[in-house]
Amino acid sequence: MGFGGARTRPTYCERVDQRPLRVAVVGSGPSGIYAAEALTRQTDVEIDVDVLDRLPTPFGLVRYGVAPDHLSIRGIRETLWRLLRDPSVRFLGNVELGTDLTVEELRRHYDAVVYTFGASADRRLGIPGEDLPGSLPATDVVAWYCGHPDAARGAVEEALLTARSAVVVGVGNVALDVGRVLARCGALDHTDMPEHVLSALGSCPVRQIHLLGRRSPAHAAFTTKELRELGKLEGVSVRVDPADLAPHPATDAILASDRAVARNVDVLRGWAEADESGSGPTGVHLRFFTRPVEILGRDRVEGVVVERTALADDGSVVGTGERSVIEAQLVVRSVGYRGVPMVGLPFDSRLNVVPHEQGRVVRDGVAAAGEYVAGWIKRGPSGVIGTNKADAHETVATLLEDATSGALPRAERPGRDAVTDLLAERGVRVFTLDDWRAIDAAEIALGESRGRARTTLATRDALLDAVRATMPAEPIN
């Protein structure tokens, strides 16, 4: 496949007005901000960047996905904030692509567009009872405790406040986060969680938490650092069945070749061999070779039917037919994220990504200059925060190659105010970096009033009120 094709507009290199290259980055999470950084720090082409986000606030999953008790990881916001303050970068928040602006309109106003809107939807289990009240995707739970303005607050709190036992399906870092937050409940006052979240967690009756993985411990996707945290929680006992750690040719091969996996298994083996890992009223049970087959309940979740699994000689998972029931009033599925289609963009429904070649969006089999992807919508939900930097830089290198080679079409209406004027005509209240400064200051002040570093404002009205509080009063006639 090639890129380009017959051009109906002048290319960037053919421009006569000597204006900067205008680039829109859709998404202000790590991928988007790292893309903006790579664009503005190169010296070959003068570039102005607009970073657009459907939320009023920047930072994406760093603000609304990283567990609030992981203060060091959430601290990367300071780095992203510094990058976003570059004079060549403008933040336009509360702008939803597909609603406030179309893909075609972006192409009309910018020489190039980089889509970094991530993978926001959850994967389903596909089992009976999955839609009962009390059965939730981890995306909803995480959004709630992080203070996302669109969080399903009612559904999460109703399930949480009536649950004595919880099942978390998944053995990745997000599943660990959810399990750890449930286990800590009333010990999270030092975080920036919203007040209503802290209040609900403080009243949470959950005392037994079961994390389920259908494969072996060697196939779990969590990191050792996060795994070890479970064993350090005050008042929490961690349980692992020694039978889950029995030798098997498939797992032995993984342990021999992957040191990170071997470290994880060593931690699990320590818990399995101990009479009791930690002490206290809350139990966290890491259960491998266990898959849910049905969620039980009449009007809401009452239990989970699970089947014992085993590894075949080739390493695949097979059911053993041995079933049991875990009593639970809350089920959280954490089996992965997936990208969703964007109106106006091609989409690979098998991989749940936008098809691309080296970051160039592929339309009708052709990778055309002018549209690019980075982050999870490019490669799928994989890697850690730092992975997005190299990924974004790779895409920007492709964009710059197109700009300097003459392949990049020229925007029809590239004026800096054209997009904001259009949004104003449509009644869209655009949030700027100055607005974020006001929100940031308000959250810090609210936190300090409660003896904390910050308290997250969790609704759009609260965010807007924080901005309005800094505006000069209207003159009285």
N, C-alpha and C positions, 0 to 999 in steps of 0.2 A: 504493500500500500504506500502511496505517496501522500503528500499533503499539499494544500493550496488549491490548484485548479484554476479555471478561468476567473480573473478578478474583474469586478465591476466597479471597484472603488480604488482610489490611489493607495499605494502602500505607504507605510510609515516613512520609508527612506525617500519617497517621492514628494513628501510634504514641502510646502514652500513658505509656511508661516513660522517655521522654526520653533514651534511650541513644544513643551515637554510631552513625552509619551504619557497617555492617560490610561491607567489600569484600574479596574475594579476587582477587589478581592471579596468574594462572598463567603462570609464566616469569619468571626474574630476569635476563634479558638487558637490553640498553638499552631496548627497548620497555616491558618490565615495570617497570623502575625509574623510567623517565620517567613512566609512568602513575601510579605511586605518588607521585612528586613532585608531579604536577599535582593529585592528590587531596588531599594533605596540606597543600599551600600555599595552596589557596583558603580563603576565610574565611566562606563562606555556610553551610556545613554541617560539623558536627563528624564526623570520619571516623576509623575505625581500619582499617588495611590489613594484611592478611596476604599476603606474597609467597611463593608456593609454587614449588618447582622439583624436578624429578626427580633432579637431581644434588645431591651434598652441598654444593657450593660455588656461590656466586652469580656473576653477570656474563655467563653465556651465551657468545655468540660472541666477546665481547671477551676472555674468558679462553681459549676453546677454538677460536677461528676466525681471529683476527688473527695474522698471522705473527709468531713470537717475535722476529725481528730488526727488527720495526717498533716500536721501544721507545716512540716518542712517541705512536703510536696506542694501544698497549696501556696507556699512562699514563692513559687515560680511566677506567680502573678506579678510580683515586683519587677521581674525581668521583662515579662511581656508588656507591662505598663510602660517601662522605659522605652521599649522598642516602638510602642504605639505613639509615643510623644515626638517622634521624628517630624521635623517641619514639613517634610514632603508627604506625610501621611495624614489622612483625615478620617475620623471615625463617624459613621452614619448608622446609629442604632435605631431600633424599632422600625426597621424597614424590611418587610417580608417579600422575598422574591416569589413571584407567582400571584401575589395579591396586590401589593403596592407598586411593584414594577414587574414587567415581564422580561424574559430572557432577551427577546428581540429589542426591547428598549435599552437594555444594558449595552447590547452590541452597537446600538445607534449612538450612544453617548461615550463609549470607551473604545480605545484602540484594541484592548485585550481584556478578557475577563478570566479570572482564576476562581474556580468553584471549590470551596473547601468546607461545604456544609455538613460533612460527617455522615455518621450512620446512627440515626436517632431512634429507630424502631427496635423492638425486642423480638427475639425468636420465640416461637411457641413450642410447647411440649407435644401438642397434638394428642392429648389423652382425655377420656371422659372426666367431666367435673371441672375442667380447667377454668370455666367462666363463672364458677360459683363466687359469691361474695366472700372475701377473705383470701382469694387466689389472685396474686398480683405479679406483674412483671417487676424485675429489679429496677428497671428504668423509672417506674413510678415511685418506688421507695427511695431511691437515691435522689431523685428530683425533689421529693418532699423534704428529706433531712438536710439537703443543701440549700433550700430556700428558693427553688426555681419558681418564677412567677406563674407558670402554667401547671404547677404540680397538682395532682389529684388528691388534694388534702383530705377531703371527706372520706374517700374510700380507704386511704392508708390509715388514717387515725381510727376509723371505726374498726378495722381489722386488728390493728395493733392493741387497742385498749380492751379487746375481748379475748386475747390469745394468751394461753398459758404455755403452749408448746408451738414451736414454729419449725417448718421444714424449708430449707433453702436448697433449691435444686441447682447444682453447679459447683465446681471446685476450681474456679478462677479467682483472680484478685477481687472482682466485684462481689462475688459470693462471700468471700472472706470479709470484705468491708461490711456487708449487710449483717452477717453473722456477728461480727465484732461489735457493731453499733447496738444490735439487739442485746448482746451480752452485757454491754457497759451501761445501757439504759440511763440510770441516774447519775453517772459519773462523767458527764460531758459538758459541764458548765463552763469549762475553760475554752470551748470551741466557739466559733462564730455562728453556730446554729441559730435560727430564728427563735424567738421566745416561745411561740406556740409549739415548735418541735421539741424544745427542751421540756416543756410542761407535759406533753404527751409521753415522751420517753421516761420522764420521772414517774409517771403513773403506770408504766407498762408492766403487766403481770407475767410476761414471758420468762420462764425459768429453764426451759429445755429447748435447745436449738440443734437441729439435725442438718448437717450439710451432706448432700448426696452426690456421689460421683459414680457413673455407670461402669467406669473402667478402673484400672489399678491406680495406686498412689503414684506410680511412675508416669502415668499419663495426665496427672493433674497439672493445671496451668498456672498455679499461683507461684509467687516468688518467695524465697526462703525468709526474707526479712519480714514480710507480712504474715507468713505462717507462724513464725516464732512469737509474734505479738500476742497470739491467742494464749500462749502459756504464761504470759506476764500479767494477765488481767487479774486484778484483785477480786476475790470472791467467785472465780470461775474455774471449773474443773473441765479439763479436756480429755476426751475419751477416744481411743482408736482400738479397733478389734485386731489383735495380733494375727488372726487368720488372713486379714487383708494384706499382710506383708509377707505372705509365704512366697518362697522362690518360684519363679516361672521363667522358662527360656526367653520369652518375649520381653519381660521386664528386666531380667538380668542383663540383656544386651543394652537396654536403654541406660541402666545404671552404670554400666562400664564405659559408655561413650559420652555421657552428659553429667558433668560435675554438679550443675545446678539441681538436677533431678536427684542425684545422690544425696545432696545436702538436705533436700526436702524429706526424702525417705528416712534419713538419719533422725531428723526432728520427730517424725511420726513414730519411728521405732522407739524413741525415748519415751514418748507418751504411752505407747502400747505396752512397754515393759514395766512401767511404773505402776504401783498399786493405785496411785491417785496423782494426777498432774494438776496441781492447784487444789484449792479447797474453797468451798462456799456453796451458796444455794443455787447457782446457775451452772448448768452443764452444757457443754458444746460437744456434740458427737460427730466426728468425721467418719462417715460411712462410705466406703468404696465398694465396688462390685454391687451397686444397688441402683436400680432405676425405678422411677415412679410409673405405674401403669394405670392408676385411676385415683382421682381425688373424690373422697366420699363426703356426703352431706346432703341434707334436705334443702334447707334455706340458705346455708352457708357452709364453709369448710368445717369438717369434723374429723377428718383423718386422711391418710394417704396410703393406698395399697402399693407396696413396693415388691419387686422381684429381685431375687439374688441372681447375679450374672457371673460369668466366668470367661476367661480368655481361652480361645481355641488355640491350637498349635501354631496357627499362622498369625496370632495376635489379635484377631477379630473378637468382638464381644458376642456372646451367645447367652440366651436365657436358660436358667436351670429349672424353671417351673416352681421353684421354692418361693412362696409368697408370704408376706406378713403385713400387718397394719401398724403404721405409726400414728398415734393420736396427735392431732394438730388442729389448731384453729386459724393458723396463718400459713400460707404457702407462697413462697417467693421464687419465681423462676429466674435463674441467672445463667442462661445457656447461650448467651451471645447477643450482639447487636447486629442490625442489618441496615443497609442503606435503603432509602425509599426514592421513587422517581420524582423528578422535578419537571413540571410542565414546561415544555420547550427544549428539554435536553434529552438526548438518547439515554437508554438505560438497559443494562444487561440484567434481566430478571433472574438469571441463573446464579450469577455471582453477586447480585445486588450492589453493583457499582456502575459508574458512568464509564463506558468503554473508552479506551485511550491508547495512544502510542507515545511513550516517553512523556506523558503528561498532556499531549494534545488530544482533545476530544475527537472521537471518531464518529462521524455522521455518514450514514449510508456507505460504510466501508472506506471512507476517506478521512484521514487525520488532517483536519484543516487548521491552519494558523489562525489565531485570534481567540480561541477558546481552550481553556486548560483546566486540569483538575489536580488537586493535591489532598493528602490526608486520607481518611477512611473511605470517602466516596471514590477515591482513586484506587486504593489497594485492598479495601476491606478492613474490618475492625481488628487490627493487629499491631503489635509493638507497644512501646511505652511512649510517654510524652516526648522524650528526646528523639524517638524515631521519626517524628513528624518534621524535624528540622532538616535532616538529610533529604527526606522525601520532597519537601517544599522547595529546597534549593535545586533539586533535580528538575522539577517542573519549571522553575524560573530560568534555569539555564536554557531550556528548550524555548521558552518565550523570547529570551534575549537573542537567541540564535535566529529566530524568525524576524525579530525587529531589525537586526543588523544586516540580514540577508535580503531584505526587501519583500519577504513573504507575508508580512503583517499588514492586513487591510487598515485603512485609516477611518476613524470614526466620523460619522456624518455631522454630529453635533457635540463636539468635544469640550465646550465651554465648562469651566469649573462650576458655575452656578446653574447649569442647565438641568441637572438631575434634581438638585435641591429645590429649584423653582417648580419643577414638575410635581414633586412630592408635596410641596406646600399647596399647590393648586388642588391636589387631591385630599387635602386635609390631614396629611400624615404628620404627626408630631415627631420629628427627627431628633434623636438624642446625640449630642456631640461629646467631645472629650471634656469640655467645660461642664457639661451636665454630669458626666461620670465623676469629675472632681467633687461636685456637690454631693453626689450619692456616697462617694467614698468617705467624705468628711462626716456626713450624717451617720453612716454606719459606725465609724470609729467613735463618734461622740456618744451614740447610743450604747455601744459596748462599754465604754469607760464609765458610763452612768450605772452600769451593772457589774463593774469590777472585771471586765473582760477587755480584750484588745479590740474586738469588733463584734457587732451583731448584724447579721444579714437582714436587709429589708426584702420581704418575700412576696410582695404584691406589686403590680404595676402602679396602682394608686399611691402606694408608699414611696416608690421610686420617684414618681412624678412630684409628689409633695416635697420630697427632699430637694428637688431642683427648684420648685417654685419658692421655697423658703429663702433661696439666695437671690431671687429676682428683686429688683427695686420695686417699691410700692407704686401703684398707679397714682398719678397726681389727682387730688380732689379739687374739682372745679367749684 
